[in-house]
């Protein structure tokens, strides 16, 4: 539990003067936290964050921490801007920005909240839900990073990003478009699936994918620098991906769904 439950409450309502604070909370150590929520339709910038922080100086409580909570994806540029504001000496509190990625991580780390959110879903999970979930897995893996021969990769960083993005489907139930950050595939995360044969089969795919990603992380520098090394490792990644897709294709075929056609032996 990040904050004392009894201390968490919305501050005011839309249209009222809120001094930059939408939610107020306290930690178990007595820290006073002000949170400004930003459902962003345009990208935040340093000036907007600074303006909100200045408004928070007029809050009725002396804050220890001011958080900008945004639906925007993680952005190194904004993190740098926040560090600059914290170093400028204008504010008596620390400023922090938390992105949508952070909230997904917090949710997945909080078993009680996650279980309460998905408990009814697990109880009602039926064959139609299983088929839909499997169809989403098929769509997530039916992409060049898994279909094409590893030697055809133009940029190995793109391969790593594709692995990481697909892993998010298992952890948070979303695959986002790389350029727009819009969710293009959405289904239940693996931990919300009911225990049984289907979940075990999906967990096996997740384990294969995670192992492949760890191997890529260890290989990344050499893949980019040494073409001969990349050629030597191509066979390994083709075998690993073929093993994963064969397992997934058996599931897709059994459910009368289109299997994935991959382009390597």
Backbone bond lengths (Angstrom), bond angles and torsions (degrees), N, CA, C in turn:
res aa  C-N    CA-C-N  psi(-1)  N-CA   C-N-CA  omega(-1)  CA-C   N-CA-C  phi
1 X - - - 1.465 - - 1.525 108.71 -
2 X 1.336 117.11 120.26 1.457 120.48 -174.73 1.526 111.92 -76.00
3 X 1.360 118.00 -35.30 1.456 121.74 -176.38 1.520 109.88 -131.09
4 X 1.327 116.40 158.28 1.463 121.36 175.23 1.527 107.38 -65.20
5 X 1.344 118.68 118.60 1.472 120.55 -173.04 1.525 113.40 -53.81
6 X 1.342 117.23 -41.21 1.467 120.19 -176.34 1.526 112.56 -67.37
7 X 1.342 115.86 -18.30 1.470 118.89 -176.36 1.530 112.91 -88.78
8 X 1.309 116.96 -14.29 1.470 120.64 -173.86 1.522 110.09 -83.93
9 X 1.306 117.48 120.63 1.457 119.63 176.38 1.530 110.40 -156.45
10 X 1.324 117.59 148.88 1.467 120.33 176.09 1.520 109.37 -67.35
11 X 1.320 115.68 147.34 1.452 120.38 -179.44 1.525 109.04 -108.94
12 X 1.315 116.02 109.62 1.459 121.05 179.53 1.515 111.49 71.74
13 X 1.311 115.65 -164.44 1.459 121.93 179.47 1.526 108.64 -142.23
14 X 1.321 115.60 167.80 1.449 120.22 -178.08 1.533 110.67 -57.48
15 X 1.326 115.11 132.33 1.456 120.85 -179.70 1.516 112.85 100.19
16 X 1.352 117.39 -20.30 1.460 120.53 176.87 1.523 110.05 -87.72
17 X 1.325 116.24 157.19 1.457 121.31 173.89 1.528 107.63 -71.49
18 X 1.346 116.02 122.06 1.466 120.04 -174.26 1.524 113.27 -119.87
19 X 1.328 118.16 0.22 1.463 121.98 -178.67 1.529 111.73 52.40
20 X 1.321 115.89 42.55 1.458 120.17 175.14 1.514 115.42 74.66
21 X 1.336 118.73 7.34 1.461 121.61 -174.78 1.530 110.07 -117.11
22 X 1.333 116.11 124.71 1.465 121.44 174.09 1.523 111.39 -99.80
23 X 1.335 116.22 -34.34 1.465 121.33 -178.94 1.523 108.81 -136.96
24 X 1.323 115.44 137.86 1.467 121.19 176.84 1.524 108.57 -115.98
25 X 1.344 116.60 141.29 1.463 120.68 179.53 1.520 109.76 -152.68
26 X 1.328 115.60 164.82 1.464 121.83 175.69 1.516 109.23 -131.57
27 X 1.326 115.53 147.23 1.460 120.16 176.23 1.527 109.44 -88.86
28 X 1.325 115.51 170.32 1.464 119.52 177.55 1.512 112.44 -63.24
29 X 1.331 117.04 -22.69 1.466 121.44 179.19 1.526 112.04 -87.83
30 X 1.337 116.50 1.74 1.457 120.57 176.56 1.518 115.22 90.66
31 X 1.318 117.86 5.55 1.459 119.95 176.16 1.522 110.55 -66.52
32 X 1.323 116.48 140.26 1.458 122.52 179.68 1.530 108.77 -100.28
33 X 1.326 115.61 124.15 1.455 121.92 -172.37 1.529 109.99 -118.15
34 X 1.319 116.67 129.39 1.457 122.37 171.37 1.515 109.57 -111.39
35 X 1.321 117.13 134.78 1.466 121.46 -176.68 1.525 109.70 -123.80
36 X 1.307 116.17 128.05 1.459 122.87 174.55 1.529 107.44 -108.97
37 X 1.331 116.85 122.16 1.465 121.84 -175.80 1.524 109.54 -95.25
38 X 1.338 115.17 132.67 1.454 121.03 -178.23 1.519 109.95 -128.70
39 X 1.338 116.47 100.35 1.451 120.36 171.08 1.518 106.57 -85.97
40 X 1.318 115.81 95.44 1.450 120.57 -165.79 1.524 112.73 -86.37
41 X 1.324 114.84 127.92 1.468 121.19 169.91 1.525 109.72 -100.37
42 X 1.341 116.21 -16.56 1.459 121.64 170.96 1.523 106.99 -129.52
43 X 1.311 116.01 160.62 1.461 120.27 -174.87 1.529 110.51 -70.83
44 X 1.314 115.95 138.65 1.455 121.01 175.35 1.528 109.94 -68.48
45 X 1.312 115.78 156.64 1.464 119.67 173.16 1.526 108.81 -135.43
46 X 1.316 115.57 173.00 1.465 121.39 -176.30 1.525 111.89 -59.81
47 X 1.340 116.61 -39.70 1.460 120.09 -177.01 1.526 111.19 -63.01
48 X 1.327 117.15 -41.80 1.463 120.27 179.93 1.525 111.07 -65.13
49 X 1.330 116.78 -40.68 1.467 120.52 178.13 1.524 109.73 -64.05
50 X 1.330 116.84 -43.23 1.469 120.56 179.72 1.523 110.80 -63.25
51 X 1.326 117.62 -41.63 1.467 120.87 179.51 1.525 111.24 -61.80
52 X 1.322 116.86 -41.82 1.464 120.68 179.24 1.526 110.82 -66.35
53 X 1.324 116.05 -39.57 1.471 119.89 179.25 1.530 110.81 -65.62
54 X 1.316 116.38 -38.84 1.472 119.61 177.67 1.523 110.38 -64.06
55 X 1.345 116.47 -40.29 1.464 119.62 177.80 1.524 111.13 -63.06
56 X 1.335 116.80 -35.87 1.470 121.27 -178.08 1.522 112.53 -67.57
57 X 1.339 117.34 -19.11 1.470 119.32 176.88 1.520 111.83 -64.92
58 X 1.370 116.30 -20.02 1.460 119.56 178.98 1.511 113.50 -92.07
59 X 1.315 118.34 8.32 1.464 121.17 -179.51 1.528 110.40 -67.62
60 X 1.341 115.76 151.21 1.466 120.80 -174.44 1.529 113.07 -64.24
61 X 1.335 117.73 -30.76 1.457 121.90 177.26 1.530 109.56 -98.73
62 X 1.315 117.08 147.63 1.457 120.43 173.82 1.520 108.25 -79.17
63 X 1.311 116.77 110.64 1.465 121.53 -173.40 1.528 111.79 -79.20
64 X 1.326 114.55 147.59 1.461 120.89 169.86 1.527 111.02 -96.17
65 X 1.321 115.52 -29.75 1.459 120.90 -176.58 1.527 109.53 -144.07
66 X 1.316 115.80 133.30 1.454 122.09 175.66 1.525 107.87 -117.88
67 X 1.338 116.32 122.64 1.458 121.69 -175.84 1.520 110.65 -112.60
68 X 1.319 116.15 128.66 1.466 121.68 166.83 1.519 106.39 -92.51
69 X 1.329 117.82 113.56 1.467 122.86 -179.37 1.525 107.94 -104.17
70 X 1.327 116.35 112.77 1.461 119.66 -172.72 1.525 112.39 -123.87
71 X 1.330 115.59 149.76 1.461 121.21 174.73 1.524 111.23 -79.85
72 X 1.322 116.59 -2.17 1.467 120.92 179.13 1.532 110.43 -69.62
73 X 1.327 116.82 150.34 1.462 121.56 175.88 1.520 110.13 -71.25
74 X 1.318 116.42 158.42 1.457 122.49 -178.09 1.525 111.51 -53.51
75 X 1.351 116.24 135.89 1.459 121.49 -172.08 1.526 109.01 -140.74
76 X 1.331 117.10 113.20 1.462 121.53 -177.50 1.527 111.42 -62.67
77 X 1.336 116.39 -34.51 1.468 120.52 179.82 1.527 110.93 -60.71
78 X 1.325 117.05 -43.39 1.467 119.94 179.57 1.523 111.46 -70.25
79 X 1.330 117.31 -35.53 1.464 119.86 176.32 1.529 110.25 -61.37
80 X 1.331 116.66 -40.94 1.468 120.12 176.93 1.529 110.67 -63.34
81 X 1.333 116.70 -39.75 1.467 120.20 179.37 1.519 111.46 -63.14
82 X 1.325 116.71 -40.50 1.461 120.90 178.85 1.527 110.50 -65.05
83 X 1.325 117.21 -40.24 1.467 119.75 178.05 1.524 110.97 -63.39
84 X 1.324 116.69 -38.87 1.465 120.52 177.02 1.525 111.12 -61.95
85 X 1.334 116.45 -43.45 1.468 120.03 179.31 1.527 111.24 -65.03
86 X 1.333 116.91 -38.11 1.466 120.06 178.55 1.527 111.82 -67.24
87 X 1.326 116.97 -26.76 1.467 120.74 -177.89 1.525 113.35 -91.20
88 X 1.348 116.96 -6.13 1.462 118.90 -173.94 1.527 113.48 -81.84
89 X 1.329 118.39 -14.66 1.462 121.80 177.16 1.508 115.11 81.43
90 X 1.326 118.63 8.15 1.464 121.53 -178.43 1.524 113.42 -79.29
91 X 1.335 116.81 -23.45 1.460 120.14 -168.05 1.528 111.62 -119.60
92 X 1.331 114.79 140.65 1.462 120.43 179.45 1.521 111.67 -82.62
93 X 1.324 117.48 -9.94 1.464 122.31 179.91 1.531 109.38 -116.24
94 X 1.304 115.22 164.12 1.460 121.50 174.82 1.525 109.22 -86.06
95 X 1.324 116.40 137.80 1.463 121.66 176.62 1.533 108.26 -100.44
96 X 1.324 116.23 138.47 1.458 120.35 176.41 1.527 108.63 -139.39
97 X 1.312 116.46 144.48 1.463 120.44 174.42 1.519 108.70 -114.28
98 X 1.336 115.93 133.63 1.462 121.27 179.24 1.524 107.87 -122.73
99 X 1.334 115.03 128.76 1.456 121.95 -174.40 1.523 110.78 -99.00
100 X 1.335 114.86 170.93 1.465 120.43 179.47 1.528 111.48 -56.15
101 X 1.346 116.82 -37.47 1.465 120.43 178.08 1.531 110.41 -58.45
102 X 1.332 116.65 -39.19 1.468 120.52 -179.39 1.523 111.09 -64.24
103 X 1.335 116.63 -41.81 1.462 119.37 -177.52 1.524 111.42 -69.04
104 X 1.324 117.34 -35.27 1.453 120.22 175.22 1.519 110.27 -63.34
105 X 1.329 115.65 -39.46 1.467 119.95 177.65 1.527 110.61 -64.96
106 X 1.331 117.85 -45.78 1.469 120.96 179.69 1.531 111.04 -59.28
107 X 1.346 115.95 -43.36 1.457 120.54 -179.57 1.516 110.73 -61.61
108 X 1.330 116.70 -44.37 1.452 120.29 -178.27 1.526 112.25 -69.16
109 X 1.337 116.82 -21.16 1.458 120.37 178.06 1.523 112.37 -87.79
110 X 1.312 116.61 -10.85 1.470 120.46 -176.88 1.527 108.85 -106.58
111 X 1.318 115.93 92.59 1.455 121.44 -175.31 1.514 113.83 -58.68
112 X 1.330 117.14 -39.45 1.470 120.21 -177.17 1.522 110.47 -62.95
113 X 1.342 116.89 -45.16 1.460 120.70 -179.05 1.520 109.69 -67.50
114 X 1.328 116.19 -45.92 1.458 119.79 -178.66 1.519 111.28 -60.84
115 X 1.332 115.71 -44.57 1.466 119.01 -179.24 1.517 111.67 -64.32
116 X 1.320 117.24 -38.39 1.464 118.94 179.49 1.521 110.93 -68.23
117 X 1.330 116.87 -34.12 1.465 120.47 180.00 1.523 111.43 -69.50
118 X 1.338 116.38 -37.08 1.454 119.89 -171.87 1.524 114.24 -108.02
119 X 1.328 117.42 3.39 1.470 119.56 -175.91 1.531 111.32 -61.01
120 X 1.325 116.98 -48.15 1.472 120.08 179.84 1.521 111.50 -64.99
121 X 1.333 115.01 -34.56 1.467 118.69 178.32 1.529 110.28 -63.80
122 X 1.330 116.67 -44.84 1.468 120.19 -179.63 1.514 111.13 -61.02
123 X 1.333 116.26 -41.85 1.460 120.42 -177.95 1.533 111.42 -66.12
124 X 1.319 116.09 -31.98 1.467 119.85 -175.64 1.527 112.67 -95.97
125 X 1.329 116.39 1.02 1.466 120.58 -175.88 1.530 110.75 -62.31
126 X 1.345 116.43 124.23 1.458 121.63 -177.15 1.528 109.67 -128.49
127 X 1.343 116.32 -178.38 1.451 121.33 -179.20 1.528 111.80 -59.07
128 X 1.327 116.82 -35.36 1.457 119.04 179.73 1.520 110.66 -65.31
129 X 1.349 117.31 -37.68 1.458 121.34 176.95 1.525 110.37 -67.31
130 X 1.335 115.20 -40.29 1.465 120.23 178.69 1.522 110.32 -60.90
131 X 1.341 116.44 -43.77 1.459 120.79 179.75 1.522 111.00 -64.01
132 X 1.335 117.03 -41.31 1.465 120.95 178.44 1.523 110.35 -63.83
133 X 1.333 116.31 -44.70 1.464 120.35 179.97 1.521 110.24 -61.20
134 X 1.314 116.55 -43.48 1.457 121.73 -179.98 1.527 111.14 -65.24
135 X 1.324 116.14 -38.13 1.464 120.71 177.50 1.530 110.52 -61.99
136 X 1.324 116.89 -38.81 1.464 121.63 177.25 1.530 110.82 -65.38
137 X 1.334 116.53 -40.25 1.466 119.63 176.96 1.522 110.23 -61.94
138 X 1.339 115.90 -43.83 1.453 119.70 178.79 1.519 112.06 -58.80
139 X 1.335 116.87 -42.77 1.468 121.07 179.40 1.523 111.21 -65.60
140 X 1.328 117.06 -37.92 1.467 121.32 -178.54 1.522 112.09 -66.31
141 X 1.339 116.50 -35.32 1.466 120.39 -177.45 1.530 112.90 -92.42
142 X 1.323 117.94 -10.10 1.459 121.01 -179.59 1.523 109.15 -85.97
143 X 1.317 115.30 68.04 1.455 122.31 -177.33 1.528 108.89 -144.27
144 X 1.341 118.15 159.14 1.472 120.42 -174.96 1.526 114.68 -53.77
145 X 1.313 117.68 -34.01 1.461 120.12 -178.46 1.523 112.56 -60.30
146 X 1.334 117.28 -22.51 1.463 121.09 179.17 1.529 112.21 -112.45
147 X 1.347 117.79 -26.72 1.465 121.62 -175.07 1.520 112.94 -83.63
148 X 1.345 116.30 -39.40 1.461 120.47 -167.63 1.525 112.16 -90.03
149 X 1.315 115.00 155.32 1.462 120.89 175.65 1.525 109.12 -57.19
150 X 1.320 116.65 137.78 1.458 121.20 -176.73 1.528 111.61 -59.24
151 X 1.327 117.43 -30.84 1.458 120.43 -179.57 1.527 112.56 -67.20
152 X 1.339 117.62 -14.87 1.459 120.97 178.81 1.521 112.62 -85.80
153 X 1.338 117.79 -2.24 1.461 120.22 178.93 1.526 110.15 -63.60
154 X 1.322 116.29 126.23 1.467 120.47 177.13 1.522 111.22 -86.20
155 X 1.307 116.58 -28.23 1.460 121.18 -176.74 1.521 107.69 -144.09
156 X 1.326 117.60 114.41 1.461 120.60 -175.84 1.527 111.95 -70.88
157 X 1.334 116.86 -22.46 1.471 119.02 174.58 1.521 110.21 -65.68
158 X 1.336 116.55 -36.77 1.466 120.02 176.53 1.525 110.68 -62.19
159 X 1.317 116.55 -39.09 1.463 121.08 177.56 1.526 110.24 -61.09
160 X 1.328 116.76 -45.83 1.469 120.85 179.33 1.510 112.16 -63.17
161 X 1.346 116.57 -40.55 1.464 120.01 178.96 1.532 111.13 -65.76
162 X 1.338 116.20 -36.88 1.467 119.62 178.08 1.526 111.01 -64.82
163 X 1.327 116.62 -39.88 1.470 120.05 176.57 1.529 110.36 -62.75
164 X 1.333 116.20 -47.65 1.469 120.51 -178.05 1.521 111.03 -62.88
165 X 1.348 117.22 -41.94 1.457 120.41 -179.11 1.529 110.98 -65.39
166 X 1.327 116.87 -38.35 1.460 119.79 178.92 1.522 111.11 -69.06
167 X 1.326 117.12 -33.91 1.469 120.43 177.27 1.521 111.09 -61.64
168 X 1.337 116.74 -30.02 1.469 119.79 -179.81 1.525 111.62 -64.78
169 X 1.324 117.24 -27.78 1.464 119.43 178.27 1.523 110.44 -62.15
170 X 1.327 116.56 -36.07 1.456 120.47 179.23 1.532 111.75 -76.27
171 X 1.322 116.60 -35.26 1.467 119.27 -175.44 1.522 113.59 -86.57
172 X 1.356 117.77 -38.97 1.470 119.79 -176.82 1.516 113.57 -125.25
173 X 1.355 117.54 -5.07 1.458 120.52 175.37 1.511 115.26 82.22
174 X 1.355 117.58 18.38 1.468 120.29 -177.41 1.527 109.85 -137.73
175 X 1.335 115.56 136.53 1.459 121.98 165.28 1.516 106.74 -115.24
176 X 1.331 115.78 127.47 1.468 120.34 -177.62 1.526 111.16 -106.26
177 X 1.317 115.77 149.28 1.449 121.31 171.90 1.524 108.85 -64.05
178 X 1.314 115.82 132.59 1.452 120.65 -173.84 1.522 113.07 -61.38
179 X 1.330 117.36 -35.83 1.462 120.34 -173.32 1.524 112.72 -90.27
180 X 1.323 117.88 -38.83 1.465 120.26 -175.83 1.521 113.77 -97.34
181 X 1.361 117.17 -14.16 1.471 123.61 -175.76 1.527 112.46 64.42
182 X 1.327 117.59 14.95 1.461 121.91 177.39 1.523 109.12 -83.90
183 X 1.334 117.06 136.12 1.450 120.10 178.17 1.524 110.77 -66.43
184 X 1.346 116.88 122.46 1.461 120.64 -178.88 1.532 111.39 -106.37
185 X 1.318 117.62 -19.75 1.462 123.00 174.87 1.521 107.41 -136.00
186 X 1.318 117.30 131.04 1.458 120.42 -179.19 1.519 109.92 -142.51
187 X 1.324 115.62 129.11 1.457 121.76 177.95 1.526 108.19 -155.70
188 X 1.313 117.57 -172.97 1.464 120.41 -177.43 1.525 111.21 -75.18
189 X 1.342 118.85 138.40 1.465 120.30 173.21 1.526 110.29 -65.99
190 X 1.315 116.54 158.87 1.454 121.14 -171.57 1.532 112.17 -60.51
191 X 1.315 117.52 -35.65 1.464 119.19 -175.61 1.533 112.51 -71.75
192 X 1.338 116.34 -14.28 1.467 118.93 178.43 1.524 112.41 -90.41
193 X 1.330 117.66 -7.26 1.468 120.02 179.11 1.529 110.25 -71.96
194 X 1.313 118.22 146.92 1.470 120.08 176.98 1.520 110.05 -68.86
195 X 1.335 116.14 144.77 1.461 120.62 178.57 1.525 110.00 -60.37
196 X 1.321 115.59 143.35 1.459 119.24 178.94 1.517 111.16 153.54
197 X 1.329 116.05 -170.62 1.464 122.36 -175.34 1.526 112.30 -61.71
198 X 1.342 115.74 -41.25 1.466 118.62 -177.69 1.528 110.97 -64.97
199 X 1.315 117.31 -46.73 1.457 120.67 -179.95 1.527 110.45 -61.10
200 X 1.323 118.05 -39.39 1.461 121.13 178.93 1.526 111.22 -62.84
201 X 1.342 116.36 -39.99 1.462 120.56 179.38 1.529 110.96 -67.06
202 X 1.331 116.90 -39.33 1.464 121.13 178.22 1.525 110.05 -68.55
203 X 1.331 116.51 -39.65 1.468 121.00 178.79 1.527 110.55 -60.85
204 X 1.326 117.50 -35.35 1.463 120.58 178.41 1.521 110.49 -63.47
205 X 1.336 117.25 -41.27 1.467 120.73 177.21 1.526 110.24 -63.52
206 X 1.312 115.99 -43.36 1.468 120.98 178.67 1.523 110.64 -59.53
207 X 1.326 117.55 -42.31 1.467 121.57 179.56 1.527 110.96 -64.57
208 X 1.337 116.75 -41.96 1.467 120.74 178.48 1.527 110.53 -62.39
209 X 1.328 115.71 -43.91 1.457 120.99 -178.68 1.533 110.65 -65.27
210 X 1.318 116.89 -43.46 1.466 120.89 -179.58 1.524 110.99 -62.93
211 X 1.331 116.60 -41.21 1.467 120.41 178.39 1.525 110.46 -63.44
212 X 1.328 116.46 -42.49 1.460 120.90 179.20 1.528 110.79 -61.95
213 X 1.331 115.87 -40.64 1.466 119.89 -179.52 1.526 111.01 -66.09
214 X 1.317 117.47 -41.98 1.463 120.49 178.20 1.525 110.85 -62.48
215 X 1.326 116.63 -38.51 1.461 120.39 177.24 1.528 110.57 -66.15
216 X 1.329 116.22 -39.56 1.461 119.30 177.80 1.527 110.52 -62.66
217 X 1.319 118.30 -44.45 1.468 121.61 179.82 1.527 110.45 -57.16
218 X 1.350 116.33 -41.61 1.462 120.17 179.13 1.534 111.61 -68.39
219 X 1.327 116.54 -29.37 1.471 121.83 -175.69 1.518 114.04 -92.78
220 X 1.320 118.55 -15.72 1.469 122.99 -163.99 1.526 113.48 -51.18
221 X 1.315 118.14 -50.00 1.468 120.06 -176.32 1.521 111.35 -63.90
222 X 1.327 116.72 -44.97 1.464 119.84 -178.82 1.524 111.86 -67.72
223 X 1.336 117.33 -33.97 1.461 119.91 178.32 1.524 111.25 -62.00
224 X 1.329 116.10 -40.38 1.461 120.66 -177.38 1.530 112.38 -76.40
225 X 1.322 116.96 -31.24 1.466 120.16 -173.41 1.524 113.94 -92.08
226 X 1.323 116.37 -29.05 1.458 120.36 -169.33 1.527 110.11 -125.71
227 X 1.337 115.94 104.70 1.462 120.13 -177.66 1.527 111.43 -62.93
228 X 1.312 116.83 -36.65 1.467 119.28 179.97 1.524 110.74 -66.35
229 X 1.323 115.84 -38.64 1.480 119.43 177.12 1.531 109.88 -62.24
230 X 1.344 116.58 -42.27 1.468 120.44 178.83 1.527 110.56 -62.09
231 X 1.335 117.19 -39.95 1.456 120.24 177.19 1.527 111.43 -62.49
232 X 1.338 115.96 -41.47 1.465 119.97 179.92 1.527 111.69 -65.35
233 X 1.345 116.46 -34.73 1.467 120.14 -176.39 1.528 112.46 -85.51
234 X 1.335 116.10 -13.55 1.468 119.68 -177.81 1.517 111.60 -57.31
235 X 1.318 116.56 -44.07 1.464 119.89 179.93 1.514 112.24 -60.38
236 X 1.340 116.08 -40.13 1.472 120.00 179.84 1.521 110.77 -62.73
237 X 1.349 117.58 -46.94 1.465 120.05 -178.14 1.522 111.56 -69.61
238 X 1.328 117.48 -33.62 1.465 119.31 175.74 1.526 111.13 -63.96
239 X 1.327 116.99 -42.00 1.467 120.56 178.81 1.528 110.94 -64.46
240 X 1.344 116.03 -44.29 1.474 120.28 -178.72 1.525 111.08 -63.61
241 X 1.328 116.86 -41.75 1.465 119.90 -179.17 1.528 110.76 -71.91
242 X 1.333 116.38 -37.48 1.458 119.23 178.33 1.523 110.84 -62.88
243 X 1.332 116.39 -41.17 1.467 120.40 178.89 1.528 110.18 -62.13
244 X 1.333 116.92 -43.27 1.468 121.14 179.41 1.534 110.43 -64.36
245 X 1.339 116.84 -48.28 1.462 119.81 -176.72 1.526 112.06 -68.30
246 X 1.322 117.66 -33.90 1.469 119.44 175.77 1.527 110.89 -61.46
247 X 1.327 115.75 -41.54 1.473 120.64 178.27 1.526 110.15 -64.09
248 X 1.339 116.65 -45.91 1.462 120.96 179.69 1.529 110.82 -66.41
249 X 1.321 116.87 -39.83 1.468 119.94 -178.70 1.523 112.49 -64.30
250 X 1.322 117.08 -34.30 1.470 119.66 175.82 1.525 110.17 -61.63
251 X 1.319 116.24 -40.92 1.461 120.86 178.16 1.523 110.89 -66.58
252 X 1.349 116.41 -44.42 1.466 120.65 -179.52 1.528 111.00 -63.24
253 X 1.319 116.55 -43.92 1.464 120.38 -179.02 1.525 111.35 -64.36
254 X 1.332 116.10 -42.11 1.466 120.37 179.59 1.524 111.50 -62.69
255 X 1.341 116.89 -27.81 1.468 121.70 179.91 1.526 112.00 -94.92
256 X 1.347 116.74 10.29 1.474 122.21 -178.90 1.520 112.47 61.14
257 X 1.326 115.71 35.38 1.457 121.64 175.97 1.530 108.85 -109.24
258 X 1.327 115.93 156.72 1.467 121.38 -175.98 1.525 110.69 -68.46
259 X 1.342 118.61 122.19 1.467 120.35 176.38 1.526 110.91 -72.16
260 X 1.325 116.26 164.76 1.456 122.22 -178.28 1.533 108.65 -91.56
261 X 1.327 116.33 128.80 1.461 121.43 178.24 1.516 108.98 -93.39
262 X 1.328 118.06 114.70 1.446 120.28 179.76 1.530 109.82 -102.23
263 X 1.350 115.87 156.27 1.466 122.29 -167.41 1.520 112.87 -106.44
264 X 1.306 118.20 36.85 1.469 120.33 177.47 1.521 108.00 -144.94
265 X 1.316 115.13 156.50 1.480 120.52 -173.65 1.522 111.24 -74.95
